[in-house]
Amino acid sequence: MSPRPSSTASQNSGIRSDILSPSPISELHDDLPNVVTKKHLETFNERDAPVTADHKPVDLSEEDAEAEKDDHRDTADPPEGGLQAWLVVVGAMCSTFTTFGYVNAWGVFQEYYQENVLSHSSPSEIAWIGSIQYALVFLPGLPIGRLFDLGYSHSVFIPASCLLLIATFLIPECKVYWQFLLCQGFATGLACGTFFGPVTAIVAMWFKKKRGLALGLFATGSSIGGTVIPIVVRSLIPKVGFAWAVRIVGFILFVGLAVANLTLKRRVPPAPKSEGIFNLRMFKQFKSPAFTIYCISTFFVYLGFYTLLTYVSVTATSIGVSESFSFYLVSIANASGGLGRIGAGFPIGAMNVLIPFTALTGVMTCIWPFMRSTGGLIAVIVVYGFSSGSYGSLVSIPVIETGAPSDINRDLGRRIGLSMTFLASGGLIGPPISGLIFRSRGIEAMGIYAGTHHIQAAPNLLF
């Protein structure tokens, strides 16, 4: 007679049978410790891993916790301040000083080239150098903005900084028109355009309630640069010559670019790289009528936006302004623009500022050619600078605020880039067309042409 199996042996047999016939993980959910997350359960299911009786609780690793934290960082409210946030603003100001401010100083170069090294070229031909600069500040916004969305910021900022410095130091070596066009038009404009869109997005990531103020300070850097650089060039040319004046400007740019590269830092993680740089998703932005109409309005605004800054120094001598003082008119416009950029940062609503100041900029552009005294000309330039500066500081805010909250880390760079493409197209063809009108019909017709585009674009912003 065989011995009766013990209860212990039976229990062991039962356990062993469970082990040999594993059940789906879904049947064991209630038995698993609470510290096992959904992420771990999905991992077991994917691997079809058996769960044994000696399964041990699995705690979240530090890596998992950090990943979860990153997933929610973009939905958290921006810090609205703090050392890192304001250092980003300082870096952003330095970036616009060295890029947009440098480009805004083009008027002083236009006058020097017309009267000296490129005197055999027409004003319209020379204006193409400045127009290409203006356009390329915005035109690369779409591909560069998408690269920023994918996480490439300093990897494009550093090469762009090197390109800008090389192009600046090569300007004194230029002798003929195409060399100036290549160095100061294409190379300078492309390098500057690499910064503008991504830096706008970086600043927007750190602020929400104070976003207008932060972007106003960011834009003020361009006014400081547009004020300082023409004065530096004008004061140094008689002392050290044009070549060394430009080289000194290059050293100033080096300092500003160094500060920008050290302090600019994005706050939220980049978009998934699987989406690529160009895809059909980019066109979804135009489903928004407000976004589409706003983009079209910026095209017309920038058809006339740079006309006054390009030609005011050249035309001032026709009403008796001395040649030595006419160089400073661009600096006066940019200095008053700095005040407008700061003032536009007060929280009264971006469109409440953009609409009236767009119209006012157009009015000042229309009446500028009819000034017949130095005092009247300066007054118009000051008002023009203030109103255009207000517009320039807030031009990206409607683009940011008409997007979905999730766009802050996925499509913000590309969204800004799309709007910059419209804007750049107007900035590219505007000054040369103004130059042709100036040559064939006179300065008054040129001013009316440029100013009218501002005025007719203002009502479009109501939509």
C-alpha positions as CSV (number, residue, x, y, z in Angstrom):
1,M,0.0,0.0,0.0
2,S,1.5,3.2,-1.1
3,P,1.8,6.1,1.3
4,R,-0.7,8.9,1.1
5,P,0.7,12.1,-0.4
6,S,1.1,14.8,2.1
7,S,-0.8,18.1,1.9
8,T,2.5,19.9,1.5
9,A,3.5,17.9,-1.5
10,S,0.1,18.6,-3.0
11,Q,0.5,22.3,-2.5
12,N,4.0,22.2,-4.1
13,S,2.5,20.3,-7.0
14,G,-0.1,22.9,-7.4
15,I,2.4,25.7,-7.4
16,R,4.6,23.9,-9.9
17,S,1.6,23.4,-12.1
18,D,1.0,27.1,-12.1
19,I,4.5,27.8,-13.0
20,L,4.4,25.3,-15.9
21,S,1.2,26.8,-17.2
22,P,1.7,30.5,-17.1
23,S,-1.4,32.6,-17.4
24,P,-1.7,36.0,-19.2
25,I,-0.5,38.9,-17.2
26,S,-4.0,40.4,-17.3
27,E,-5.2,37.7,-15.0
28,L,-2.6,38.6,-12.4
29,H,-3.2,42.4,-12.3
30,D,-5.0,42.3,-9.0
31,D,-2.1,40.3,-7.4
32,L,0.7,42.6,-8.5
33,P,2.0,45.1,-6.0
34,N,0.8,48.7,-6.5
35,V,4.3,49.9,-7.2
36,V,4.3,48.2,-10.6
37,T,3.2,50.8,-13.1
38,K,1.3,50.5,-16.3
39,K,4.6,50.9,-18.1
40,H,6.0,47.7,-16.5
41,L,2.8,45.8,-17.2
42,E,3.0,46.7,-20.9
43,T,6.6,45.6,-21.0
44,F,5.7,42.2,-19.5
45,N,2.8,41.8,-22.0
46,E,5.0,42.6,-25.0
47,R,7.5,40.1,-24.0
48,D,4.8,37.5,-22.9
49,A,6.9,37.0,-19.8
50,P,5.6,34.5,-17.2
51,V,5.1,35.8,-13.7
52,T,6.3,33.4,-11.1
53,A,5.4,33.0,-7.5
54,D,8.6,34.7,-6.3
55,H,7.9,37.9,-8.3
56,K,9.3,40.8,-6.5
57,P,8.0,44.4,-6.4
58,V,9.6,46.7,-9.0
59,D,10.2,50.3,-8.1
60,L,10.3,53.1,-10.6
61,S,13.9,53.9,-11.5
62,E,15.3,57.4,-11.5
63,E,15.4,57.2,-15.3
64,D,11.7,56.4,-15.6
65,A,10.8,59.2,-13.1
66,E,12.9,61.7,-15.2
67,A,11.2,60.6,-18.4
68,E,7.8,61.0,-16.8
69,K,8.8,64.4,-15.6
70,D,9.9,65.4,-19.1
71,D,6.6,64.3,-20.6
72,H,4.7,66.8,-18.5
73,R,7.2,69.6,-18.5
74,D,5.8,71.2,-21.6
75,T,2.3,71.4,-20.0
76,A,3.5,73.1,-16.8
77,D,3.2,76.8,-16.5
78,P,6.4,78.8,-17.4
79,P,8.4,80.1,-14.5
80,E,7.7,83.8,-15.4
81,G,11.1,84.7,-14.0
82,G,14.1,83.5,-12.1
83,L,17.8,83.7,-12.9
84,Q,17.7,81.2,-15.8
85,A,14.7,82.9,-17.4
86,W,16.1,86.4,-17.3
87,L,19.5,85.1,-18.5
88,V,17.7,83.8,-21.5
89,V,16.3,87.3,-22.1
90,V,19.8,88.8,-21.8
91,G,21.0,86.2,-24.3
92,A,18.1,86.9,-26.6
93,M,18.9,90.7,-26.5
94,C,22.5,90.0,-27.4
95,S,21.3,87.8,-30.3
96,T,19.1,90.6,-31.8
97,F,21.8,93.2,-31.1
98,T,24.3,91.3,-33.2
99,T,21.8,90.1,-35.9
100,F,18.7,92.2,-36.3
101,G,20.5,95.3,-35.0
102,Y,23.3,94.9,-37.4
103,V,20.9,94.5,-40.3
104,N,18.9,97.5,-39.2
105,A,22.1,99.6,-39.5
106,W,22.1,98.9,-43.3
107,G,21.1,102.5,-44.1
108,V,24.6,103.8,-43.1
109,F,26.2,101.3,-45.4
110,Q,23.8,102.2,-48.2
111,E,24.8,105.8,-48.0
112,Y,28.6,105.1,-47.8
113,Y,28.5,102.7,-50.8
114,Q,26.4,105.1,-52.9
115,E,28.9,107.9,-52.4
116,N,32.2,105.9,-52.4
117,V,33.0,102.3,-53.3
118,L,29.8,101.5,-55.3
119,S,29.1,105.0,-56.7
120,H,28.8,103.6,-60.2
121,S,25.9,101.4,-59.1
122,S,22.3,102.7,-58.9
123,P,20.5,103.1,-55.5
124,S,18.1,100.3,-56.4
125,E,21.0,97.9,-57.2
126,I,22.7,98.7,-53.9
127,A,19.4,98.4,-52.1
128,W,19.3,94.7,-53.1
129,I,22.2,94.0,-50.7
130,G,20.1,95.3,-47.8
131,S,16.9,93.7,-49.1
132,I,18.6,90.3,-49.2
133,Q,19.8,90.9,-45.6
134,Y,16.3,91.8,-44.5
135,A,14.7,88.9,-46.2
136,L,17.1,86.3,-45.0
137,V,16.6,87.4,-41.4
138,F,13.2,85.8,-41.8
139,L,13.3,83.5,-44.9
140,P,15.1,80.5,-43.4
141,G,12.6,80.5,-40.5
142,L,10.7,77.5,-41.8
143,P,13.6,74.9,-42.0
144,I,15.5,76.5,-39.1
145,G,12.3,76.6,-37.0
146,R,11.6,73.0,-37.6
147,L,15.2,72.0,-36.8
148,F,14.7,73.9,-33.5
149,D,11.5,71.9,-32.8
150,L,13.5,68.7,-33.3
151,G,16.0,69.8,-30.7
152,Y,18.8,71.4,-32.8
153,S,19.5,74.8,-31.3
154,H,23.2,75.3,-30.5
155,S,24.2,73.0,-33.3
156,V,22.8,75.7,-35.7
157,F,23.6,78.8,-33.6
158,I,27.3,78.1,-33.4
159,P,27.9,77.7,-37.2
160,A,25.7,80.7,-37.9
161,S,27.8,82.8,-35.4
162,C,31.0,81.7,-37.2
163,L,29.4,82.5,-40.6
164,L,28.3,86.0,-39.5
165,L,31.8,86.8,-38.1
166,I,33.6,85.6,-41.2
167,A,31.3,87.5,-43.5
168,T,31.7,90.7,-41.5
169,F,35.5,90.5,-41.5
170,L,35.4,89.9,-45.3
171,I,33.5,93.0,-46.1
172,P,36.6,95.3,-46.0
173,E,38.2,93.0,-48.6
174,C,35.3,93.4,-51.0
175,K,36.0,95.6,-54.1
176,V,33.1,95.0,-56.5
177,Y,29.3,94.7,-56.3
178,W,28.9,91.0,-56.4
179,Q,31.4,90.5,-53.5
180,F,29.4,92.9,-51.3
181,L,26.2,91.1,-52.4
182,L,27.7,87.7,-51.4
183,C,29.2,88.8,-48.0
184,Q,26.9,91.4,-46.7
185,G,23.8,90.2,-48.5
186,F,23.6,86.5,-48.6
187,A,26.1,85.3,-45.9
188,T,25.2,88.0,-43.3
189,G,21.4,87.6,-43.9
190,L,21.5,83.8,-43.7
191,A,23.6,83.8,-40.5
192,C,21.2,86.4,-38.9
193,G,18.2,84.4,-40.0
194,T,19.3,81.3,-38.2
195,F,18.8,83.1,-34.8
196,F,15.6,85.1,-35.1
197,G,12.8,82.4,-35.2
198,P,14.4,79.9,-32.7
199,V,15.3,82.7,-30.2
200,T,11.7,84.0,-30.3
201,A,10.5,80.5,-29.5
202,I,13.0,80.1,-26.6
203,V,11.8,83.3,-25.0
204,A,8.2,82.3,-25.4
205,M,8.9,79.0,-23.5
206,W,10.0,80.8,-20.4
207,F,7.1,83.3,-20.1
208,K,3.4,83.5,-20.6
209,K,1.9,86.3,-18.5
210,K,5.1,88.4,-19.0
211,R,5.6,87.2,-22.6
212,G,5.0,90.6,-24.1
213,L,7.5,92.2,-21.8
214,A,10.1,89.5,-22.4
215,L,9.7,89.7,-26.2
216,G,9.8,93.5,-26.0
217,L,13.1,93.4,-24.2
218,F,14.3,90.8,-26.7
219,A,13.4,93.1,-29.6
220,T,15.0,96.0,-27.8
221,G,18.4,94.4,-28.6
222,S,17.9,95.2,-32.3
223,S,17.2,98.8,-31.5
224,I,20.3,99.1,-29.4
225,G,22.3,97.5,-32.2
226,G,20.7,99.6,-34.8
227,T,21.6,102.7,-32.8
228,V,25.1,101.8,-31.7
229,I,26.5,100.2,-34.9
230,P,25.8,103.2,-37.3
231,I,27.3,105.6,-34.7
232,V,30.4,103.4,-34.4
233,V,30.8,103.1,-38.2
234,R,30.2,106.8,-38.8
235,S,32.6,108.0,-36.1
236,L,35.4,105.5,-36.9
237,I,35.5,106.0,-40.7
238,P,37.3,109.4,-40.5
239,K,39.7,108.1,-37.9
240,V,40.6,104.6,-38.9
241,G,39.0,104.2,-42.3
242,F,36.1,102.0,-43.5
243,A,38.0,98.7,-43.3
244,W,38.9,99.0,-39.7
245,A,35.6,100.5,-38.7
246,V,33.9,97.3,-40.0
247,R,36.5,95.1,-38.3
248,I,35.8,96.8,-35.0
249,V,32.1,96.1,-35.5
250,G,33.1,92.5,-36.1
251,F,34.7,92.3,-32.6
252,I,31.6,93.8,-31.1
253,L,29.5,91.2,-32.7
254,F,31.9,88.5,-31.4
255,V,31.2,89.5,-27.8
256,G,27.4,89.6,-28.3
257,L,27.3,86.3,-30.0
258,A,29.4,84.6,-27.3
259,V,27.0,85.8,-24.6
260,A,24.0,84.6,-26.7
261,N,25.4,81.1,-27.2
262,L,26.2,80.7,-23.5
263,T,22.8,81.8,-22.1
264,L,20.1,80.7,-24.6
265,K,18.5,77.5,-23.4
266,R,15.2,75.9,-24.3
267,R,12.8,74.9,-21.4
268,V,10.7,72.1,-22.9
269,P,11.8,69.0,-24.6
270,P,11.9,68.8,-28.4
271,A,9.3,67.3,-30.7
272,P,9.5,63.6,-31.8
273,K,12.2,63.3,-34.4
274,S,10.1,60.9,-36.4
275,E,7.9,63.7,-37.7
276,G,10.8,65.0,-39.9
277,I,11.5,68.6,-41.1
278,F,9.0,68.9,-43.9
279,N,5.6,67.0,-44.0
280,L,2.0,67.7,-44.6
281,R,1.5,68.6,-40.9
282,M,3.0,72.0,-41.5
283,F,0.0,73.0,-43.7
284,K,-2.5,72.4,-40.9
285,Q,-1.7,75.8,-39.6
286,F,-3.5,77.4,-42.5
287,K,-6.8,75.9,-41.3
288,S,-6.9,78.8,-38.9
289,P,-8.3,81.9,-40.7
290,A,-6.8,84.2,-38.1
291,F,-3.3,82.8,-38.7
292,T,-3.7,82.9,-42.5
293,I,-4.9,86.5,-42.6
294,Y,-2.3,87.6,-40.2
295,C,0.5,86.1,-42.4
296,I,-0.8,87.8,-45.5
297,S,-1.0,91.1,-43.6
298,T,2.7,90.9,-42.6
299,F,3.7,90.5,-46.2
300,F,2.1,93.8,-47.1
301,V,3.5,95.5,-44.0
302,Y,7.0,94.5,-44.9
303,L,6.7,95.6,-48.5
304,G,7.1,99.1,-47.0
305,F,8.6,98.5,-43.6
306,Y,12.3,99.1,-44.4
307,T,11.9,101.8,-47.0
308,L,12.4,104.7,-44.6
309,L,15.4,103.1,-42.9
310,T,17.0,102.3,-46.2
311,Y,16.7,105.7,-47.9
312,V,16.3,108.3,-45.1
313,S,20.1,109.0,-44.9
314,V,20.5,109.3,-48.6
315,T,17.5,111.6,-49.1
316,A,18.1,113.8,-46.1
317,T,20.8,115.8,-47.8
318,S,18.3,117.0,-50.4
319,I,16.5,119.1,-47.8
320,G,19.7,120.6,-46.4
321,V,20.7,118.1,-43.7
322,S,24.4,118.0,-43.5
323,E,26.1,114.8,-44.7
324,S,27.8,114.4,-41.3
325,F,24.5,114.4,-39.5
326,S,22.5,112.4,-42.0
327,F,24.4,109.3,-40.9
328,Y,22.7,109.6,-37.4
329,L,19.2,109.5,-38.7
330,V,19.1,105.7,-38.8
331,S,20.4,105.7,-35.2
332,I,17.7,108.1,-34.1
333,A,15.0,105.9,-35.7
334,N,16.4,102.8,-34.0
335,A,16.8,104.5,-30.6
336,S,13.1,105.6,-30.6
337,G,12.2,102.1,-31.8
338,G,13.8,100.7,-28.6
339,L,11.4,102.8,-26.5
340,G,8.5,101.5,-28.6
341,R,9.6,97.9,-28.1
342,I,9.7,98.3,-24.4
343,G,6.4,100.2,-24.2
344,A,4.7,97.5,-26.3
345,G,5.4,94.9,-23.6
346,F,2.8,96.2,-21.3
347,P,-0.1,93.7,-20.9
348,I,-2.8,95.5,-22.9
349,G,-3.1,92.9,-25.7
350,A,-0.9,92.5,-28.7
351,M,-3.5,93.4,-31.3
352,N,-4.5,96.5,-29.3
353,V,-0.9,97.7,-30.0
354,L,-0.3,96.2,-33.4
355,I,-3.3,97.7,-35.2
356,P,-2.9,101.4,-34.4
357,F,0.9,101.4,-34.5
358,T,0.9,99.6,-37.9
359,A,-1.4,102.4,-39.3
360,L,0.7,105.1,-37.6
361,T,3.9,103.7,-39.1
362,G,2.3,103.9,-42.5
363,V,1.2,107.5,-42.0
364,M,4.8,108.5,-40.9
365,T,6.2,106.8,-44.0
366,C,3.9,108.6,-46.3
367,I,4.6,112.1,-44.9
368,W,8.4,111.6,-44.4
369,P,9.3,112.7,-47.9
370,F,7.4,115.9,-47.6
371,M,9.4,117.2,-44.7
372,R,11.4,120.3,-45.7
373,S,13.2,121.1,-42.4
374,T,15.6,119.1,-40.2
375,G,13.4,119.5,-37.1
376,G,10.3,118.2,-38.9
377,L,12.3,115.3,-40.4
378,I,13.6,114.3,-37.0
379,A,10.2,114.5,-35.4
380,V,8.7,112.2,-38.1
381,I,11.6,109.7,-37.7
382,V,11.2,109.6,-33.9
383,V,7.4,108.8,-34.3
384,Y,8.1,106.3,-37.0
385,G,10.8,104.6,-34.9
386,F,8.5,104.3,-31.9
387,S,5.5,102.9,-33.9
388,S,7.6,100.5,-36.0
389,G,9.5,99.3,-33.0
390,S,6.2,98.5,-31.2
391,Y,5.1,96.5,-34.2
392,G,8.4,94.7,-34.5
393,S,8.4,93.6,-30.9
394,L,5.0,92.0,-31.1
395,V,4.9,90.6,-34.6
396,S,5.4,87.0,-33.4
397,I,2.9,87.1,-30.5
398,P,-0.3,86.5,-32.6
399,V,1.5,83.6,-34.2
400,I,2.2,82.1,-30.8
401,E,-1.2,82.7,-29.2
402,T,-3.3,81.5,-32.2
403,G,-1.7,78.0,-31.9
404,A,-2.7,75.1,-29.7
405,P,-1.0,74.8,-26.2
406,S,0.7,71.6,-27.3
407,D,2.5,73.5,-30.2
408,I,4.9,75.1,-27.7
409,N,7.3,72.1,-28.0
410,R,6.1,70.5,-31.2
411,D,5.3,73.1,-33.9
412,L,6.2,76.5,-32.4
413,G,9.4,76.9,-34.4
414,R,7.8,75.8,-37.6
415,R,4.7,78.0,-37.0
416,I,6.9,81.1,-36.5
417,G,8.9,80.0,-39.6
418,L,5.8,79.9,-41.7
419,S,4.8,83.4,-40.8
420,M,8.4,84.6,-41.3
421,T,8.3,83.3,-44.9
422,F,5.5,85.7,-45.7
423,L,7.2,88.5,-43.9
424,A,10.5,87.9,-45.6
425,S,9.0,87.9,-49.1
426,G,7.7,91.4,-48.5
427,G,11.0,92.5,-47.0
428,L,12.9,91.1,-50.0
429,I,11.1,92.9,-52.8
430,G,10.0,96.1,-50.9
431,P,13.2,98.2,-50.8
432,P,14.2,97.5,-54.4
433,I,10.7,98.4,-55.7
434,S,10.9,101.6,-53.6
435,G,14.3,102.3,-55.2
436,L,12.9,102.0,-58.7
437,I,10.0,104.3,-57.8
438,F,12.4,106.8,-56.2
439,R,14.5,106.8,-59.4
440,S,11.6,107.2,-61.8
441,R,8.9,109.1,-59.8
442,G,10.8,110.8,-57.0
443,I,10.9,110.5,-53.2
444,E,7.3,111.6,-52.6
445,A,5.9,108.7,-54.7
446,M,8.2,106.3,-53.0
447,G,7.0,107.3,-49.5
448,I,3.4,107.1,-50.5
449,Y,3.9,103.7,-52.0
450,A,5.6,102.3,-48.9
451,G,3.3,103.9,-46.4
452,T,0.1,102.8,-48.2
453,H,1.0,99.2,-47.7
454,H,1.1,99.7,-43.9
455,I,-2.2,101.5,-43.8
456,Q,-4.1,99.0,-45.9
457,A,-2.6,96.1,-43.9
458,A,-3.8,97.5,-40.5
459,P,-7.6,96.6,-41.0
460,N,-6.7,93.0,-41.9
461,L,-5.3,92.6,-38.3
462,L,-8.9,93.1,-37.1
463,F,-9.7,89.6,-38.3
